[in-house]
């Protein structure tokens, strides 16, 4: 389980609102997904593929190009799927994608019907990651692969620490500790798996660059305990001053800790 419960309805609404601005702000997300895609074995040739938490469909289209197979895009946010469908119509691949509103913790899939489930930076929004992993294991055929990337504890640590000097509210999304994640992976019912960690440090000229990017991505604070209403100017000035303590020659850092994971279902 994550440290605090996440309201999936709020997650879906937030990402739906961000659909039209997401791709312009998603350079880091594209890099993480590209790194995950590169980890898939070269000789792996899946035929039945889904992109779980597909968002705007960027990696749905990338998977289609790589494997020359139609790929199903699943997401909890209907607004993202509408945008993904429109984008795929603009840049057709020759393979028709289909788009399904779905919850990773209750996948509408037949048992042992898939060869590959690809999910980049989506499953951190699951209140019960263990259930999502079990759903994926059930849907995969023997020898099938779950390729996922997720954010872990230590992500946005600078922003979290800066806010802690200002007030006691929860302003930054909380993510699972690596040790807890690895324990879940070890008991998820897969024959073999590996988890590699990546640290990404982005830099911004001003704090507003980071906060505006998080809003454009739909990934701003979605936790219980967040303050209601608009953040006051006095608190924002205090936050800006606190964050300046982290400034580097390249700008204000924002650290993301990413777990890149490949899990293979045991062959019969």
N, C-alpha and C positions, 0 to 999 in steps of 0.2 A: 504494500500500500504506500501511497505517497504520504508526506508528512501531514497534509491537511486535505480534506475533501475538496474536490473541484466540481463546480456546478457545470455539467456538460451543456446545459441549455445556454448558459452564458458564453461558454467556449464557442459553440456553434454560431451564436449571434455575432460575437466579436469577429470571428474569421469571415463570416458572410459579409459583414460591413466592410472588411478590408480587401475584398476580392479584387477590386479594380486598382488598388494601390500596392498590392502585395508584391508583384513581380519587380516593380521599380525599386523596392527596398530589400529584395531578397538575395543579394549577392552572397552573403554568408550561407544562407540556406541552400543555395545552388551548389556551393563548394562542398558542403557536408554531404549532400546527396550524390554529387559526382564522385566523392571519395568512397562512398558506400558502393556505388555501382562498380567502381574499379576493383573492389574487393571480391566480387563474384568470380568464381573460377571460369577461366576462358573456355573450357570444354563443357561447361554446364549449358544445356540446351533446353530450357523449359518451354512447354507448349501452352499451358494454362497459367496465366499470370494476372495478379491484381496489384494495383498500387494503392496501398491502404493509407488513408489520410492524404489523398492525392492533391488537395489544394487546387491550384490553378491548372493542374495537369502537366506541369513542366516535365516531371519524370515519367508520367504516363506516356508521353510522346517519346521521351528518350528510350524507355524500355521497348516501345514498339519498333523504333529504329534499330536498336541493338539486336533484338531477337526476331524481327520480321514476323511478329505475331500480334494479333489484336490483344490489347490490354484493357482490363476493366479498372476504372477509377472509382474508388470508394471514399466517401468523406461524410463527416457528420454535418458539415455546413452546406446547406442547399445553395447559398449564394456563391460559394466557391465552385460548386459543380456546374451551375449555370454559366459562370465565366469560363470554366475549363472547356465546356462543350462548345462555346462560341469560338474560343481560341483554336480548338482543334479543327473546327470547320474552316477557319481562315488558312491554316497550314495543314492540309490533309496529308496523311502518310501513305495512303493506299490501303490502310487497314482501319476498319471502323471501330472506334473506341465506344464503350458504353459507360454510363455514369450512374452510380447507385448511391443513394443516401443510406449510410450504414454506420453502426456503432461497432468499434473494434472489440467491445466486450460482448457483443451479441451478433456475430457475423451471420448474414443470411446465405450461408454457403453449405453445400452438401459435403459430408465427410469425405476426405481423401479425393478431392476434386481438383486440387491445384498442384502445380509444380514449384511456383515461386510466389511468395508474398514479399513485396518490397514496401518498406515503410520508413520514410526519412523524416525525422523531427516531428512526429505526430503522436507517438504512444506515450510521451510524457504527460499528455493531457488526460490519460486514463486514470480514474481514481483507483482502479484495481488492475494493475499491470499483469499480475499473475493470471487473472481471468482472460485477459487479452492474449497472452501467450498460449494458454490452454486452447482458446478458440482457434488460434493459428495452427497449432499442432494438429488439432482435429481435422482442419480443412486441407492439410497438406497430404499428398501421397507419400508413401515410403520413398526416401531419397530426396524428398522435396526440401526447399530452403526457405527459411524466414530470414530476410536481410533487413536489419533495422538499425537506425541511428536514433539516439535519444539524448536529451540533456540530463546531466547529473549535477549533484551538489557541487557548489563552487562556481556555478554559472551566475554571472552578473554580481559577483561578490563585492565589487567596488560600489555598485549602486546600493546594494543591501547595507553595507557598512556606512555609507554616507547617510542613508535614511535613518539608521540607528542613532546617529548623533542628533537627529531632528525631533523624532517622536517615537512612540511605541507601536504605531500601526504597522500592519503588513503591507508593504508597498511593492515587493518584488516576489514574483512567482517562486515557489519552493520546489526543489527537485530532489529525487531520491539519491541517497548516498551510494557510492560505487559498491560498497560491501553488500548492501541490501539488494542491489540490482543483481550482482553476481550470484547471490544465494537463490534469487528467483529463477535465474537462468539455469542453474544447476538442477532445479527440481521441476522444470517445465515440461518434461517428457520428451526431450529431443535426444537423439543418440550422441551427437557431438556438437560442440559450439565453441566459439571463441569471441572474446570481447577485448577490443583494443581502444585505448583512450587517446583522444586528441584534445589539445588545448588551442583555442583560437583567441587571439587578442586583437580586437578591432580598436581603432582610434578615431576620435572625433574632436573637431576644433572646439566645439562648445557642447555642454551637456544637452542642450536642446536638440542637437543632432541625433543623439541616442534616443531621447524620449519620443521624438517625432517618428523615428524609424520603428520603434516598438509599436507605436500606435498604427502606423501604416501597415505593419505586419499582422495586426490583430492580436499581438502577443503581449500586450500590456497587462497590468496586474489583474488576475482573475481569481485571487484567493479570498476566502472568508477572512475577516479581520482587516480588510482594506478600508481606508477612510471613505465616508460617503461624500458626495458633492465634489465641487472643484477644490483643488489644492490651493490654499491661500498664498498670496504673494510673499508674505513673510517667511513661510515654510520653504517656498521655492528658492528664495534668496539664501536661506540657511543651507539648503541642500546643495545649491551651486557652490557655495563657499566650502562646504565639507568635501565635495567631490574634487575640488581643485587640489587637495592634498595628494591626489593620485596622479596629477598631471606629469606626463613624460615629454621628452623632446618631440615625439610624434603626435602628441595630443593627449586627450583624456582617454584612458584605456577602458575597455569593456571586455571582460574575460568570459568565454564560453567553454565549458567542459563538456565534451561530446564522447559518448560511448558508441563505437562502431561495432556492430554485432552480426555474426553469421551463425545461424542455427540450422542443422540438418536433421531431418527426421530419419530415424533408424530404418534401414531397408529390411524387408521381411526375409 
